[in-house]
């Protein structure tokens, strides 16, 4: 389904510890918008999964929560952390994206 690279898992766990939210997970979602039609979203999820709908995935020690609509667009995707001259941040590598924008934050399916 969706995987988290070891580096991204390390950064997510550091963030959760810094925010004093140990035990929380990461919600990964897709929403309309961005310059290519859809954009990715990541947020700390403290309340856990919606009991009837969310897909819960464990990857490299990180719990991911994905809503049913986003699951369709994120099959096989990978959450990674990239650190370069422009700065660091989380990125999603998505094999389902037909096109992406220059910043990598939006895509079309």
VOGU-816944 format. One record per atom (N, C-alpha, C): residue in three letters; chain; residue number from 1; x, y, z; atom name. Coordinates in nm, 4 decimals, padded with zeros to 6 digits. Layout:
% VOGU-816944
site res ala	chain A	n NUM	x X	y Y	z Z	atom CA
...
% end
This chain:
% VOGU-816944
site res unk	chain A	n 1	x 00.0839	y -00.1185	z 00.0000	atom N
site res unk	chain A	n 1	x 00.0000	y 00.0000	z 00.0000	atom CA
site res unk	chain A	n 1	x 00.0882	y 00.1246	z 00.0000	atom C
site res unk	chain A	n 2	x 00.1021	y 00.1926	z 00.1093	atom N
site res unk	chain A	n 2	x 00.1879	y 00.3104	z 00.1215	atom CA
site res unk	chain A	n 2	x 00.3019	y 00.2742	z 00.2156	atom C
site res unk	chain A	n 3	x 00.4219	y 00.3143	z 00.1799	atom N
site res unk	chain A	n 3	x 00.5359	y 00.2866	z 00.2659	atom CA
site res unk	chain A	n 3	x 00.6011	y 00.4176	z 00.3091	atom C
site res unk	chain A	n 4	x 00.6779	y 00.4078	z 00.4160	atom N
site res unk	chain A	n 4	x 00.7545	y 00.5208	z 00.4687	atom CA
site res unk	chain A	n 4	x 00.9009	y 00.4789	z 00.4663	atom C
site res unk	chain A	n 5	x 00.9859	y 00.5617	z 00.4082	atom N
site res unk	chain A	n 5	x 01.1286	y 00.5279	z 00.4049	atom CA
site res unk	chain A	n 5	x 01.1846	y 00.5364	z 00.5473	atom C
site res unk	chain A	n 6	x 01.2963	y 00.4694	z 00.5731	atom N
site res unk	chain A	n 6	x 01.3566	y 00.4777	z 00.7063	atom CA
site res unk	chain A	n 6	x 01.3899	y 00.6216	z 00.7482	atom C
site res unk	chain A	n 7	x 01.4392	y 00.7043	z 00.6557	atom N
site res unk	chain A	n 7	x 01.4712	y 00.8432	z 00.6900	atom CA
site res unk	chain A	n 7	x 01.3450	y 00.9215	z 00.7243	atom C
site res unk	chain A	n 8	x 01.2389	y 00.9029	z 00.6451	atom N
site res unk	chain A	n 8	x 01.1130	y 00.9712	z 00.6744	atom CA
site res unk	chain A	n 8	x 01.0566	y 00.9260	z 00.8084	atom C
site res unk	chain A	n 9	x 01.0662	y 00.7956	z 00.8378	atom N
site res unk	chain A	n 9	x 01.0177	y 00.7434	z 00.9662	atom CA
site res unk	chain A	n 9	x 01.0935	y 00.8076	z 01.0817	atom C
site res unk	chain A	n 10	x 01.2249	y 00.8213	z 01.0669	atom N
site res unk	chain A	n 10	x 01.3059	y 00.8847	z 01.1704	atom CA
site res unk	chain A	n 10	x 01.2610	y 01.0297	z 01.1922	atom C
site res unk	chain A	n 11	x 01.2393	y 01.1032	z 01.0829	atom N
site res unk	chain A	n 11	x 01.1972	y 01.2439	z 01.0936	atom CA
site res unk	chain A	n 11	x 01.0566	y 01.2554	z 01.1514	atom C
site res unk	chain A	n 12	x 00.9671	y 01.1653	z 01.1138	atom N
site res unk	chain A	n 12	x 00.8307	y 01.1679	z 01.1677	atom CA
site res unk	chain A	n 12	x 00.8341	y 01.1421	z 01.3179	atom C
site res unk	chain A	n 13	x 00.9111	y 01.0426	z 01.3607	atom N
site res unk	chain A	n 13	x 00.9209	y 01.0122	z 01.5037	atom CA
site res unk	chain A	n 13	x 00.9860	y 01.1267	z 01.5814	atom C
site res unk	chain A	n 14	x 01.0848	y 01.1933	z 01.5228	atom N
site res unk	chain A	n 14	x 01.1445	y 01.3111	z 01.5869	atom CA
site res unk	chain A	n 14	x 01.0402	y 01.4208	z 01.6037	atom C
site res unk	chain A	n 15	x 00.9601	y 01.4436	z 01.4994	atom N
site res unk	chain A	n 15	x 00.8558	y 01.5455	z 01.5029	atom CA
site res unk	chain A	n 15	x 00.7513	y 01.5132	z 01.6093	atom C
site res unk	chain A	n 16	x 00.7084	y 01.3874	z 01.6158	atom N
site res unk	chain A	n 16	x 00.6092	y 01.3474	z 01.7155	atom CA
site res unk	chain A	n 16	x 00.6635	y 01.3645	z 01.8571	atom C
site res unk	chain A	n 17	x 00.7908	y 01.3314	z 01.8780	atom N
site res unk	chain A	n 17	x 00.8524	y 01.3484	z 02.0099	atom CA
site res unk	chain A	n 17	x 00.8638	y 01.4964	z 02.0448	atom C
site res unk	chain A	n 18	x 00.9048	y 01.5767	z 01.9477	atom N
site res unk	chain A	n 18	x 00.9188	y 01.7212	z 01.9693	atom CA
site res unk	chain A	n 18	x 00.7849	y 01.7850	z 02.0046	atom C
site res unk	chain A	n 19	x 00.6785	y 01.7386	z 01.9400	atom N
site res unk	chain A	n 19	x 00.5437	y 01.7911	z 01.9647	atom CA
site res unk	chain A	n 19	x 00.4776	y 01.7245	z 02.0856	atom C
site res unk	chain A	n 20	x 00.5501	y 01.6339	z 02.1501	atom N
site res unk	chain A	n 20	x 00.4999	y 01.5572	z 02.2648	atom CA
site res unk	chain A	n 20	x 00.3722	y 01.4817	z 02.2285	atom C
site res unk	chain A	n 21	x 00.3770	y 01.4176	z 02.1126	atom N
site res unk	chain A	n 21	x 00.2621	y 01.3424	z 02.0631	atom CA
site res unk	chain A	n 21	x 00.3022	y 01.1987	z 02.0308	atom C
site res unk	chain A	n 22	x 00.3868	y 01.1432	z 02.1184	atom N
site res unk	chain A	n 22	x 00.4278	y 01.0044	z 02.1003	atom CA
site res unk	chain A	n 22	x 00.3026	y 00.9174	z 02.0972	atom C
site res unk	chain A	n 23	x 00.3006	y 00.8210	z 02.0106	atom N
site res unk	chain A	n 23	x 00.1833	y 00.7349	z 01.9975	atom CA
site res unk	chain A	n 23	x 00.0861	y 00.7822	z 01.8905	atom C
site res unk	chain A	n 24	x 00.1044	y 00.9049	z 01.8416	atom N
site res unk	chain A	n 24	x 00.0193	y 00.9550	z 01.7338	atom CA
site res unk	chain A	n 24	x 00.0691	y 00.8972	z 01.6023	atom C
site res unk	chain A	n 25	x -00.0058	y 00.9178	z 01.4971	atom N
site res unk	chain A	n 25	x 00.0330	y 00.8699	z 01.3652	atom CA
site res unk	chain A	n 25	x 00.0329	y 00.9831	z 01.2650	atom C
site res unk	chain A	n 26	x 00.0417	y 00.9478	z 01.1397	atom N
site res unk	chain A	n 26	x 00.0458	y 01.0453	z 01.0324	atom CA
site res unk	chain A	n 26	x -00.0702	y 01.0186	z 00.9372	atom C
site res unk	chain A	n 27	x -00.1522	y 01.1209	z 00.9154	atom N
site res unk	chain A	n 27	x -00.2597	y 01.1104	z 00.8170	atom CA
site res unk	chain A	n 27	x -00.2035	y 01.1556	z 00.6833	atom C
site res unk	chain A	n 28	x -00.2201	y 01.0694	z 00.5823	atom N
site res unk	chain A	n 28	x -00.1764	y 01.0988	z 00.4462	atom CA
site res unk	chain A	n 28	x -00.3026	y 01.1086	z 00.3620	atom C
site res unk	chain A	n 29	x -00.3167	y 01.2185	z 00.2871	atom N
site res unk	chain A	n 29	x -00.4393	y 01.2348	z 00.2106	atom CA
site res unk	chain A	n 29	x -00.4144	y 01.3082	z 00.0795	atom C
site res unk	chain A	n 30	x -00.5139	y 01.2981	z -00.0070	atom N
site res unk	chain A	n 30	x -00.5148	y 01.3669	z -00.1351	atom CA
site res unk	chain A	n 30	x -00.6388	y 01.4548	z -00.1349	atom C
site res unk	chain A	n 31	x -00.6223	y 01.5778	z -00.1841	atom N
site res unk	chain A	n 31	x -00.7377	y 01.6667	z -00.1956	atom CA
site res unk	chain A	n 31	x -00.7284	y 01.7429	z -00.3268	atom C
site res unk	chain A	n 32	x -00.8410	y 01.7943	z -00.3715	atom N
site res unk	chain A	n 32	x -00.8410	y 01.8730	z -00.4937	atom CA
site res unk	chain A	n 32	x -00.7631	y 02.0012	z -00.4736	atom C
site res unk	chain A	n 33	x -00.6965	y 02.0453	z -00.5789	atom N
site res unk	chain A	n 33	x -00.6218	y 02.1706	z -00.5729	atom CA
site res unk	chain A	n 33	x -00.4828	y 02.1547	z -00.6289	atom C
site res unk	chain A	n 34	x -00.4025	y 02.2548	z -00.6091	atom N
site res unk	chain A	n 34	x -00.2672	y 02.2519	z -00.6642	atom CA
site res unk	chain A	n 34	x -00.2708	y 02.2823	z -00.8122	atom C
site res unk	chain A	n 35	x -00.1566	y 02.3012	z -00.8705	atom N
site res unk	chain A	n 35	x -00.1506	y 02.3403	z -01.0108	atom CA
site res unk	chain A	n 35	x -00.1733	y 02.2237	z -01.1063	atom C
site res unk	chain A	n 36	x -00.1750	y 02.1007	z -01.0565	atom N
site res unk	chain A	n 36	x -00.1964	y 01.9849	z -01.1443	atom CA
site res unk	chain A	n 36	x -00.3289	y 01.9145	z -01.1194	atom C
site res unk	chain A	n 37	x -00.4108	y 01.9628	z -01.0295	atom N
site res unk	chain A	n 37	x -00.5429	y 01.9039	z -01.0068	atom CA
site res unk	chain A	n 37	x -00.5637	y 01.8433	z -00.8697	atom C
site res unk	chain A	n 38	x -00.4637	y 01.7735	z -00.8168	atom N
site res unk	chain A	n 38	x -00.4698	y 01.7150	z -00.6836	atom CA
site res unk	chain A	n 38	x -00.3449	y 01.7561	z -00.6075	atom C
site res unk	chain A	n 39	x -00.3567	y 01.7622	z -00.4768	atom N
site res unk	chain A	n 39	x -00.2382	y 01.7879	z -00.3957	atom CA
site res unk	chain A	n 39	x -00.2356	y 01.6938	z -00.2767	atom C
site res unk	chain A	n 40	x -00.1140	y 01.6668	z -00.2284	atom N
site res unk	chain A	n 40	x -00.0940	y 01.5781	z -00.1157	atom CA
site res unk	chain A	n 40	x -00.1052	y 01.6559	z 00.0141	atom C
site res unk	chain A	n 41	x -00.1444	y 01.5856	z 00.1181	atom N
site res unk	chain A	n 41	x -00.1468	y 01.6439	z 00.2510	atom CA
site res unk	chain A	n 41	x -00.0950	y 01.5449	z 00.3535	atom C
site res unk	chain A	n 42	x -00.0253	y 01.5974	z 00.4518	atom N
site res unk	chain A	n 42	x 00.0246	y 01.5184	z 00.5640	atom CA
site res unk	chain A	n 42	x -00.0075	y 01.5951	z 00.6910	atom C
site res unk	chain A	n 43	x -00.0561	y 01.5248	z 00.7920	atom N
site res unk	chain A	n 43	x -00.0812	y 01.5901	z 00.9208	atom CA
site res unk	chain A	n 43	x -00.0733	y 01.4874	z 01.0325	atom C
site res unk	chain A	n 44	x -00.0376	y 01.5347	z 01.1499	atom N
site res unk	chain A	n 44	x -00.0336	y 01.4472	z 01.2667	atom CA
site res unk	chain A	n 44	x -00.1766	y 01.4087	z 01.3022	atom C
site res unk	chain A	n 45	x -00.1975	y 01.2816	z 01.3259	atom N
site res unk	chain A	n 45	x -00.3301	y 01.2302	z 01.3623	atom CA
site res unk	chain A	n 45	x -00.3236	y 01.1754	z 01.5039	atom C
site res unk	chain A	n 46	x -00.3870	y 01.2442	z 01.5951	atom N
site res unk	chain A	n 46	x -00.3869	y 01.2021	z 01.7354	atom CA
site res unk	chain A	n 46	x -00.5071	y 01.1167	z 01.7712	atom C
site res unk	chain A	n 47	x -00.6166	y 01.1315	z 01.6969	atom N
site res unk	chain A	n 47	x -00.7413	y 01.0643	z 01.7326	atom CA
site res unk	chain A	n 47	x -00.7523	y 00.9229	z 01.6782	atom C
site res unk	chain A	n 48	x -00.6575	y 00.8805	z 01.5983	atom N
site res unk	chain A	n 48	x -00.6625	y 00.7464	z 01.5425	atom CA
site res unk	chain A	n 48	x -00.7512	y 00.7404	z 01.4202	atom C
site res unk	chain A	n 49	x -00.7820	y 00.6203	z 01.3804	atom N
site res unk	chain A	n 49	x -00.8578	y 00.5970	z 01.2578	atom CA
site res unk	chain A	n 49	x -01.0062	y 00.6179	z 01.2798	atom C
site res unk	chain A	n 50	x -01.0711	y 00.6591	z 01.1740	atom N
site res unk	chain A	n 50	x -01.2166	y 00.6577	z 01.1716	atom CA
site res unk	chain A	n 50	x -01.2549	y 00.5103	z 01.1648	atom C
site res unk	chain A	n 51	x -01.3291	y 00.4601	z 01.2624	atom N
site res unk	chain A	n 51	x -01.3496	y 00.3150	z 01.2744	atom CA
site res unk	chain A	n 51	x -01.4098	y 00.2474	z 01.1522	atom C
site res unk	chain A	n 52	x -01.4892	y 00.3173	z 01.0749	atom N
site res unk	chain A	n 52	x -01.5575	y 00.2533	z 00.9632	atom CA
site res unk	chain A	n 52	x -01.4882	y 00.2716	z 00.8292	atom C
site res unk	chain A	n 53	x -01.3898	y 00.3603	z 00.8217	atom N
site res unk	chain A	n 53	x -01.3433	y 00.3908	z 00.6878	atom CA
site res unk	chain A	n 53	x -01.1924	y 00.3952	z 00.6667	atom C
site res unk	chain A	n 54	x -01.1153	y 00.4438	z 00.7601	atom N
site res unk	chain A	n 54	x -00.9726	y 00.4624	z 00.7363	atom CA
site res unk	chain A	n 54	x -00.8977	y 00.3309	z 00.7202	atom C
site res unk	chain A	n 55	x -00.8023	y 00.3329	z 00.6304	atom N
site res unk	chain A	n 55	x -00.7058	y 00.2238	z 00.6172	atom CA
site res unk	chain A	n 55	x -00.5909	y 00.2593	z 00.7104	atom C
site res unk	chain A	n 56	x -00.5490	y 00.1656	z 00.7949	atom N
site res unk	chain A	n 56	x -00.4386	y 00.1870	z 00.8885	atom CA
site res unk	chain A	n 56	x -00.3215	y 00.1029	z 00.8409	atom C
site res unk	chain A	n 57	x -00.2075	y 00.1681	z 00.8232	atom N
site res unk	chain A	n 57	x -00.0888	y 00.1024	z 00.7689	atom CA
site res unk	chain A	n 57	x 00.0279	y 00.1283	z 00.8627	atom C
site res unk	chain A	n 58	x 00.1043	y 00.0248	z 00.8909	atom N
site res unk	chain A	n 58	x 00.2279	y 00.0381	z 00.9689	atom CA
site res unk	chain A	n 58	x 00.3454	y 00.0244	z 00.8734	atom C
site res unk	chain A	n 59	x 00.4379	y 00.1187	z 00.8787	atom N
site res unk	chain A	n 59	x 00.5557	y 00.1121	z 00.7925	atom CA
site res unk	chain A	n 59	x 00.6747	y 00.1728	z 00.8654	atom C
site res unk	chain A	n 60	x 00.7780	y 00.0943	z 00.8859	atom N
site res unk	chain A	n 60	x 00.9004	y 00.1399	z 00.9537	atom CA
site res unk	chain A	n 60	x 00.8712	y 00.2070	z 01.0878	atom C
site res unk	chain A	n 61	x 00.7755	y 00.1505	z 01.1627	atom N
site res unk	chain A	n 61	x 00.7455	y 00.2018	z 01.2955	atom CA
site res unk	chain A	n 61	x 00.6543	y 00.3229	z 01.2983	atom C
site res unk	chain A	n 62	x 00.5986	y 00.3616	z 01.1849	atom N
site res unk	chain A	n 62	x 00.5079	y 00.4760	z 01.1770	atom CA
site res unk	chain A	n 62	x 00.3692	y 00.4254	z 01.1401	atom C
site res unk	chain A	n 63	x 00.2676	y 00.4757	z 01.2086	atom N
site res unk	chain A	n 63	x 00.1298	y 00.4414	z 01.1765	atom CA
site res unk	chain A	n 63	x 00.0746	y 00.5469	z 01.0821	atom C
site res unk	chain A	n 64	x 00.0231	y 00.5015	z 00.9680	atom N
site res unk	chain A	n 64	x -00.0377	y 00.5904	z 00.8694	atom CA
site res unk	chain A	n 64	x -00.1874	y 00.5680	z 00.8671	atom C
site res unk	chain A	n 65	x -00.2621	y 00.6764	z 00.8511	atom N
site res unk	chain A	n 65	x -00.4070	y 00.6704	z 00.8380	atom CA
site res unk	chain A	n 65	x -00.4429	y 00.7300	z 00.7021	atom C
site res unk	chain A	n 66	x -00.5203	y 00.6550	z 00.6229	atom N
site res unk	chain A	n 66	x -00.5554	y 00.7004	z 00.4883	atom CA
site res unk	chain A	n 66	x -00.7054	y 00.6816	z 00.4685	atom C
site res unk	chain A	n 67	x -00.7738	y 00.7867	z 00.4268	atom N
site res unk	chain A	n 67	x -00.9177	y 00.7786	z 00.4032	atom CA
site res unk	chain A	n 67	x -00.9439	y 00.7011	z 00.2735	atom C
site res unk	chain A	n 68	x -01.0671	y 00.6489	z 00.2553	atom N
site res unk	chain A	n 68	x -01.0961	y 00.5621	z 00.1409	atom CA
site res unk	chain A	n 68	x -01.0762	y 00.6282	z 00.0043	atom C
site res unk	chain A	n 69	x -01.1033	y 00.7550	z -00.0085	atom N
site res unk	chain A	n 69	x -01.0853	y 00.8225	z -00.1373	atom CA
site res unk	chain A	n 69	x -00.9367	y 00.8348	z -00.1693	atom C
site res unk	chain A	n 70	x -00.8566	y 00.8737	z -00.0710	atom N
site res unk	chain A	n 70	x -00.7133	y 00.8897	z -00.0927	atom CA
site res unk	chain A	n 70	x -00.6444	y 00.7573	z -00.1223	atom C
site res unk	chain A	n 71	x -00.6957	y 00.6473	z -00.0642	atom N
site res unk	chain A	n 71	x -00.6360	y 00.5151	z -00.0864	atom CA
site res unk	chain A	n 71	x -00.6259	y 00.4862	z -00.2361	atom C
site res unk	chain A	n 72	x -00.7296	y 00.5248	z -00.3114	atom N
site res unk	chain A	n 72	x -00.7310	y 00.4966	z -00.4556	atom CA
site res unk	chain A	n 72	x -00.6152	y 00.5648	z -00.5286	atom C
site res unk	chain A	n 73	x -00.5754	y 00.6815	z -00.4832	atom N
site res unk	chain A	n 73	x -00.4708	y 00.7581	z -00.5505	atom CA
site res unk	chain A	n 73	x -00.3302	y 00.7281	z -00.4977	atom C
site res unk	chain A	n 74	x -00.3210	y 00.6623	z -00.3826	atom N
site res unk	chain A	n 74	x -00.1915	y 00.6453	z -00.3168	atom CA
site res unk	chain A	n 74	x -00.1393	y 00.5022	z -00.3150	atom C
site res unk	chain A	n 75	x -00.2028	y 00.4112	z -00.3862	atom N
site res unk	chain A	n 75	x -00.1554	y 00.2718	z -00.3887	atom CA
site res unk	chain A	n 75	x -00.0124	y 00.2676	z -00.4408	atom C
site res unk	chain A	n 76	x 00.0765	y 00.2098	z -00.3624	atom N
site res unk	chain A	n 76	x 00.2158	y 00.1968	z -00.4021	atom CA
site res unk	chain A	n 76	x 00.3005	y 00.3204	z -00.3777	atom C
site res unk	chain A	n 77	x 00.2437	y 00.4242	z -00.3167	atom N
site res unk	chain A	n 77	x 00.3181	y 00.5480	z -00.2922	atom CA
site res unk	chain A	n 77	x 00.4172	y 00.5313	z -00.1775	atom C
site res unk	chain A	n 78	x 00.5139	y 00.6212	z -00.1731	atom N
site res unk	chain A	n 78	x 00.6175	y 00.6176	z -00.0705	atom CA
site res unk	chain A	n 78	x 00.6355	y 00.7574	z -00.0122	atom C
site res unk	chain A	n 79	x 00.6311	y 00.7665	z 00.1205	atom N
site res unk	chain A	n 79	x 00.6590	y 00.8917	z 00.1903	atom CA
site res unk	chain A	n 79	x 00.8083	y 00.8944	z 00.2206	atom C
site res unk	chain A	n 80	x 00.8746	y 01.0012	z 00.1792	atom N
site res unk	chain A	n 80	x 01.0186	y 01.0124	z 00.1997	atom CA
site res unk	chain A	n 80	x 01.0490	y 01.1504	z 00.2571	atom C
site res unk	chain A	n 81	x 01.1708	y 01.1666	z 00.3043	atom N
site res unk	chain A	n 81	x 01.2184	y 01.2963	z 00.3513	atom CA
site res unk	chain A	n 81	x 01.3377	y 01.3332	z 00.2655	atom C
site res unk	chain A	n 82	x 01.3340	y 01.4522	z 00.2067	atom N
site res unk	chain A	n 82	x 01.4404	y 01.4988	z 00.1189	atom CA
site res unk	chain A	n 82	x 01.5032	y 01.6226	z 00.1807	atom C
site res unk	chain A	n 83	x 01.6356	y 01.6240	z 00.1841	atom N
site res unk	chain A	n 83	x 01.7091	y 01.7392	z 00.2364	atom CA
site res unk	chain A	n 83	x 01.8058	y 01.7840	z 00.1276	atom C
site res unk	chain A	n 84	x 01.7829	y 01.9044	z 00.0739	atom N
site res unk	chain A	n 84	x 01.8696	y 01.9545	z -00.0321	atom CA
site res unk	chain A	n 84	x 01.8960	y 02.1035	z -00.0117	atom C
site res unk	chain A	n 85	x 01.9584	y 02.1670	z -00.1076	atom N
site res unk	chain A	n 85	x 01.9939	y 02.3081	z -00.0950	atom CA
site res unk	chain A	n 85	x 01.8719	y 02.3989	z -00.0781	atom C
site res unk	chain A	n 86	x 01.7595	y 02.3583	z -00.1341	atom N
site res unk	chain A	n 86	x 01.6375	y 02.4375	z -00.1229	atom CA
site res unk	chain A	n 86	x 01.5691	y 02.4191	z 00.0124	atom C
site res unk	chain A	n 87	x 01.6184	y 02.3261	z 00.0922	atom N
site res unk	chain A	n 87	x 01.5587	y 02.2983	z 00.2228	atom CA
site res unk	chain A	n 87	x 01.5171	y 02.1532	z 00.2315	atom C
site res unk	chain A	n 88	x 01.4635	y 02.1160	z 00.3444	atom N
site res unk	chain A	n 88	x 01.4220	y 01.9785	z 00.3654	atom CA
site res unk	chain A	n 88	x 01.2723	y 01.9697	z 00.3824	atom C
site res unk	chain A	n 89	x 01.2204	y 01.8525	z 00.3561	atom N
site res unk	chain A	n 89	x 01.0786	y 01.8324	z 00.3773	atom CA
site res unk	chain A	n 89	x 01.0343	y 01.6952	z 00.3309	atom C
site res unk	chain A	n 90	x 00.9116	y 01.6645	z 00.3631	atom N
site res unk	chain A	n 90	x 00.8541	y 01.5371	z 00.3239	atom CA
site res unk	chain A	n 90	x 00.8066	y 01.5448	z 00.1791	atom C
site res unk	chain A	n 91	x 00.8187	y 01.4344	z 00.1107	atom N
site res unk	chain A	n 91	x 00.7728	y 01.4255	z -00.0267	atom CA
site res unk	chain A	n 91	x 00.7046	y 01.2908	z -00.0459	atom C
site res unk	chain A	n 92	x 00.6175	y 01.2837	z -00.1433	atom N
site res unk	chain A	n 92	x 00.5488	y 01.1587	z -00.1740	atom CA
site res unk	chain A	n 92	x 00.5831	y 01.1191	z -00.3163	atom C
site res unk	chain A	n 93	x 00.6362	y 00.9995	z -00.3303	atom N
site res unk	chain A	n 93	x 00.6625	y 00.9422	z -00.4623	atom CA
site res unk	chain A	n 93	x 00.5425	y 00.8548	z -00.4959	atom C
site res unk	chain A	n 94	x 00.4719	y 00.8907	z -00.6005	atom N
site res unk	chain A	n 94	x 00.3460	y 00.8250	z -00.6313	atom CA
site res unk	chain A	n 94	x 00.3497	y 00.7656	z -00.7729	atom C
site res unk	chain A	n 95	x 00.3486	y 00.6330	z -00.7841	atom N
site res unk	chain A	n 95	x 00.3521	y 00.5712	z -00.9172	atom CA
site res unk	chain A	n 95	x 00.2227	y 00.5929	z -00.9958	atom C
site res unk	chain A	n 96	x 00.1165	y 00.6396	z -00.9307	atom N
site res unk	chain A	n 96	x -00.0112	y 00.6618	z -00.9977	atom CA
site res unk	chain A	n 96	x -00.0223	y 00.7994	z -01.0613	atom C
site res unk	chain A	n 97	x 00.0694	y 00.8888	z -01.0306	atom N
site res unk	chain A	n 97	x 00.0641	y 01.0248	z -01.0841	atom CA
site res unk	chain A	n 97	x 00.1045	y 01.0245	z -01.2309	atom C
site res unk	chain A	n 98	x 00.0161	y 01.0762	z -01.3151	atom N
site res unk	chain A	n 98	x 00.0480	y 01.0850	z -01.4574	atom CA
site res unk	chain A	n 98	x 00.1390	y 01.2045	z -01.4845	atom C
site res unk	chain A	n 99	x 00.1134	y 01.3151	z -01.4166	atom N
site res unk	chain A	n 99	x 00.1992	y 01.4338	z -01.4263	atom CA
site res unk	chain A	n 99	x 00.2114	y 01.4951	z -01.2884	atom C
site res unk	chain A	n 100	x 00.3190	y 01.5655	z -01.2651	atom N
site res unk	chain A	n 100	x 00.3383	y 01.6381	z -01.1391	atom CA
site res unk	chain A	n 100	x 00.3797	y 01.7801	z -01.1713	atom C
site res unk	chain A	n 101	x 00.3622	y 01.8680	z -01.0741	atom N
site res unk	chain A	n 101	x 00.4056	y 02.0067	z -01.0937	atom CA
site res unk	chain A	n 101	x 00.5539	y 02.0182	z -01.0600	atom C
site res unk	chain A	n 102	x 00.6105	y 02.1325	z -01.0860	atom N
site res unk	chain A	n 102	x 00.7525	y 02.1547	z -01.0604	atom CA
site res unk	chain A	n 102	x 00.7910	y 02.1410	z -00.9155	atom C
site res unk	chain A	n 103	x 00.7018	y 02.1781	z -00.8240	atom N
site res unk	chain A	n 103	x 00.7367	y 02.1710	z -00.6815	atom CA
site res unk	chain A	n 103	x 00.7140	y 02.0326	z -00.6227	atom C
site res unk	chain A	n 104	x 00.6437	y 01.9453	z -00.6954	atom N
site res unk	chain A	n 104	x 00.6201	y 01.8096	z -00.6488	atom CA
site res unk	chain A	n 104	x 00.5082	y 01.7959	z -00.5481	atom C
site res unk	chain A	n 105	x 00.4337	y 01.9040	z -00.5243	atom N
site res unk	chain A	n 105	x 00.3263	y 01.8991	z -00.4253	atom CA
site res unk	chain A	n 105	x 00.1919	y 01.8650	z -00.4850	atom C
site res unk	chain A	n 106	x 00.1794	y 01.8697	z -00.6164	atom N
site res unk	chain A	n 106	x 00.0513	y 01.8362	z -00.6768	atom CA
site res unk	chain A	n 106	x 00.0738	y 01.7434	z -00.7963	atom C
site res unk	chain A	n 107	x -00.0354	y 01.6780	z -00.8377	atom N
site res unk	chain A	n 107	x -00.0259	y 01.5801	z -00.9450	atom CA
site res unk	chain A	n 107	x -00.1605	y 01.5655	z -01.0129	atom C
site res unk	chain A	n 108	x -00.1606	y 01.4991	z -01.1263	atom N
site res unk	chain A	n 108	x -00.2862	y 01.4609	z -01.1914	atom CA
site res unk	chain A	n 108	x -00.2865	y 01.3092	z -01.2050	atom C
site res unk	chain A	n 109	x -00.4065	y 01.2541	z -01.1989	atom N
site res unk	chain A	n 109	x -00.4196	y 01.1077	z -01.2039	atom CA
site res unk	chain A	n 109	x -00.4804	y 01.0630	z -01.3341	atom C
% end
